[in-house]
């Protein structure tokens, strides 16, 4: 878990380091222990107002692919620098025409021990065709919880930041070197 200040510094570093013409706008940077994901908006292809949905989809797909190929070297250079500096892999994605596409992203293994009732939930999702494996089923469950609890998770993250600030003020914190007022008796 990183603090809001650390997240702001990370976003500032990318905003300052990315080439000015890479994105129309740097829309989102997310970070966890393994990965930094950088999402930017790219121009939507110009089409006739009455263009069919299939044409729009094909135009968006080819715009994203063109951007990915054209900017690969620049993105890789920034990623190498960021990975060295922040000790996390960098993944890239774009928003274009209201759609989001991720180019690469980390699939981190998560070790867990589940009791039989939890395993049965995962196995039911597999039997129902929702997932191909217990790993897929677990990821599906996490996405479901995330979708329905965004506000609660945001509040929990804020609480964790508060805990980190309080810990930083504990007895192991660096002493404050401001002069104290003389003791009054």
Backbone torsions as a table, in degrees:
resi	resn	phi	psi	omega
1	UNK	NA	128.1	177.9
2	UNK	-109.8	156.2	-177.3
3	UNK	-80.8	166.8	176.7
4	UNK	-60.5	-40.8	179.7
5	UNK	-62.8	-43.2	178.2
6	UNK	-63.6	-40.3	178.5
7	UNK	-63.2	-41.6	179.2
8	UNK	-65.1	-41.4	178.0
9	UNK	-64.1	-40.3	178.4
10	UNK	-63.0	-46.6	178.9
11	UNK	-62.3	-41.5	178.1
12	UNK	-62.9	-40.7	178.9
13	UNK	-61.0	-47.6	179.9
14	UNK	-65.3	-41.4	179.6
15	UNK	-59.9	-38.6	179.9
16	UNK	-79.2	-27.0	-173.9
17	UNK	-91.8	-30.4	-177.9
18	UNK	-68.5	141.3	175.3
19	UNK	-57.3	140.4	-176.2
20	UNK	-56.5	-32.3	-175.4
21	UNK	-95.7	10.2	-178.4
22	UNK	-68.4	-52.6	-179.0
23	UNK	-122.4	154.9	168.2
24	UNK	-66.7	-36.9	-179.4
25	UNK	-156.0	138.4	172.0
26	UNK	-81.2	106.4	-170.2
27	UNK	-90.8	-32.5	-174.9
28	UNK	-157.9	140.3	169.3
29	UNK	-131.6	121.8	176.4
30	UNK	-117.4	151.9	-175.7
31	UNK	-146.0	142.0	168.6
32	UNK	-137.4	-164.6	-175.6
33	UNK	-65.5	-27.6	-175.5
34	UNK	-103.5	-26.6	-163.4
35	UNK	-145.8	146.3	168.8
36	UNK	-114.2	125.3	178.5
37	UNK	-111.0	124.0	-177.8
38	UNK	-109.3	121.6	179.6
39	UNK	-120.5	131.8	177.0
40	UNK	-132.7	156.2	178.1
41	UNK	-89.8	135.8	175.6
42	UNK	-118.1	160.0	-176.3
43	UNK	-62.3	140.2	175.9
44	UNK	-78.4	138.2	178.3
45	UNK	-60.8	145.0	178.0
46	UNK	-83.5	122.8	179.2
47	UNK	-134.3	163.0	174.9
48	UNK	-63.3	147.3	-179.3
49	UNK	-54.4	-36.1	-175.4
50	UNK	-98.1	22.0	179.8
51	UNK	-62.4	137.5	179.3
52	UNK	-64.5	156.9	-178.1
53	UNK	-58.1	-39.5	-179.8
54	UNK	-62.9	-39.6	178.5
55	UNK	-66.3	-43.1	178.5
56	UNK	-60.7	-47.2	-179.4
57	UNK	-60.3	-44.4	179.9
58	UNK	-64.8	-39.1	179.4
59	UNK	-65.8	-43.1	178.7
60	UNK	-64.3	-43.9	-179.7
61	UNK	-61.2	-44.6	-179.3
62	UNK	-71.3	-31.7	176.6
63	UNK	-64.6	-43.6	179.1
64	UNK	-63.5	-44.5	179.7
65	UNK	-63.2	-42.4	178.6
66	UNK	-61.7	-45.4	179.0
67	UNK	-60.6	-45.9	-178.0
68	UNK	-58.4	-46.9	-178.8
69	UNK	-68.3	-45.6	-175.6
70	UNK	-65.5	-33.3	-173.5
71	UNK	-102.0	3.8	-174.0
72	UNK	-52.8	-50.2	-176.5
73	UNK	-63.0	-43.4	178.7
74	UNK	-63.1	-44.8	-179.3
75	UNK	-64.8	-39.3	179.5
76	UNK	-65.9	-37.8	178.5
77	UNK	-64.1	-45.0	178.4
78	UNK	-64.7	-42.3	-179.3
79	UNK	-61.3	-44.1	179.3
80	UNK	-58.9	-45.6	-179.9
81	UNK	-63.7	-45.2	-179.3
82	UNK	-66.5	-40.1	-179.8
83	UNK	-63.9	-37.1	177.0
84	UNK	-68.3	-43.4	-176.2
85	UNK	-72.8	-43.0	-172.1
86	UNK	-104.8	-5.2	177.3
87	UNK	58.8	39.2	176.8
88	UNK	-142.7	151.2	173.9
89	UNK	-69.8	150.5	178.2
90	UNK	-112.4	129.1	176.7
91	UNK	-115.8	155.4	-174.3
92	UNK	-126.9	150.0	174.0
93	UNK	-158.7	169.9	180.0
94	UNK	-136.5	157.6	167.0
95	UNK	-112.8	133.2	-178.7
96	UNK	-150.7	120.5	177.6
97	UNK	59.8	35.0	178.4
98	UNK	82.2	1.6	178.1
99	UNK	-112.7	153.3	179.3
100	UNK	-117.9	137.7	177.3
101	UNK	-132.8	128.1	174.3
102	UNK	-98.7	134.7	-179.7
103	UNK	-84.5	-54.0	-179.6
104	UNK	-139.1	148.4	172.7
105	UNK	-159.2	155.8	-175.8
106	UNK	-80.1	134.2	170.9
107	UNK	-110.0	95.2	-173.6
108	UNK	-86.7	130.2	176.9
109	UNK	-69.4	142.9	179.0
110	UNK	-124.8	120.5	179.4
111	UNK	-90.5	132.9	179.5
112	UNK	-151.2	157.4	175.1
113	UNK	-114.7	121.6	-179.8
114	UNK	-113.9	141.2	174.6
115	UNK	-81.9	170.2	-174.1
116	UNK	-56.5	-43.1	179.7
117	UNK	-59.7	-38.2	177.7
118	UNK	-68.6	-40.3	177.9
119	UNK	-64.1	-36.1	179.0
120	UNK	-63.8	-36.7	176.5
121	UNK	-60.9	-47.7	-180.0
122	UNK	-62.6	-43.0	-179.5
123	UNK	-65.3	-33.2	176.6
124	UNK	-65.8	-40.9	177.6
125	UNK	-63.3	-36.5	177.0
126	UNK	-67.2	-48.2	-179.2
127	UNK	-61.4	-33.0	-179.9
128	UNK	-81.2	-1.7	178.1
129	UNK	80.9	9.5	178.7
130	UNK	-75.4	-32.7	-177.5
131	UNK	-139.2	156.9	179.7
132	UNK	-92.4	-22.2	-176.0
133	UNK	-149.0	170.4	176.0
134	UNK	-62.2	-35.4	177.6
135	UNK	-62.8	-46.7	176.8
136	UNK	-61.4	-40.7	-179.0
137	UNK	-64.9	-40.3	178.5
138	UNK	-65.5	-42.1	177.1
139	UNK	-62.3	-39.7	177.7
140	UNK	-60.5	-43.8	178.9
141	UNK	-62.3	-42.0	179.4
142	UNK	-62.7	-43.9	178.9
143	UNK	-63.6	-38.1	178.7
144	UNK	-64.0	-46.1	178.4
145	UNK	-62.7	-43.4	-179.6
146	UNK	-60.0	-43.6	-177.7
147	UNK	-63.3	-35.8	-173.7
148	UNK	-97.6	-0.9	-176.6
149	UNK	-135.3	26.6	-177.5
150	UNK	-54.4	-44.3	-179.6
151	UNK	-63.7	-44.3	-179.1
152	UNK	-64.5	-43.4	179.3
153	UNK	-64.7	-37.1	177.7
154	UNK	-63.4	-42.2	178.1
155	UNK	-64.7	-40.4	177.7
156	UNK	-63.0	-42.7	178.3
157	UNK	-62.0	-41.4	177.3
158	UNK	-61.8	-41.3	178.9
159	UNK	-63.0	-39.9	179.3
160	UNK	-65.2	-36.6	176.6
161	UNK	-63.6	-39.8	177.9
162	UNK	-62.4	-43.6	178.6
163	UNK	-60.0	-42.1	179.0
164	UNK	-63.0	-39.9	178.8
165	UNK	-65.8	-41.0	-179.9
166	UNK	-66.4	-42.8	177.7
167	UNK	-58.9	-40.1	-178.5
168	UNK	-64.8	-19.4	179.5
169	UNK	-94.1	3.4	-177.6
170	UNK	-70.3	-174.5	-174.8
171	UNK	-64.9	-20.2	179.6
172	UNK	-89.4	0.1	-178.8
173	UNK	-71.0	155.3	176.2
174	UNK	-62.6	134.6	179.3
175	UNK	-66.6	147.4	176.4
176	UNK	-79.4	125.8	-175.7
177	UNK	-95.8	22.8	176.9
178	UNK	-79.7	143.4	-178.3
179	UNK	-65.5	139.3	178.6
180	UNK	-89.5	153.4	174.3
181	UNK	-69.8	147.4	179.3
182	UNK	-63.5	147.0	179.9
183	UNK	-66.5	137.7	176.8
184	UNK	-106.0	136.9	179.0
185	UNK	-117.0	NA	NA
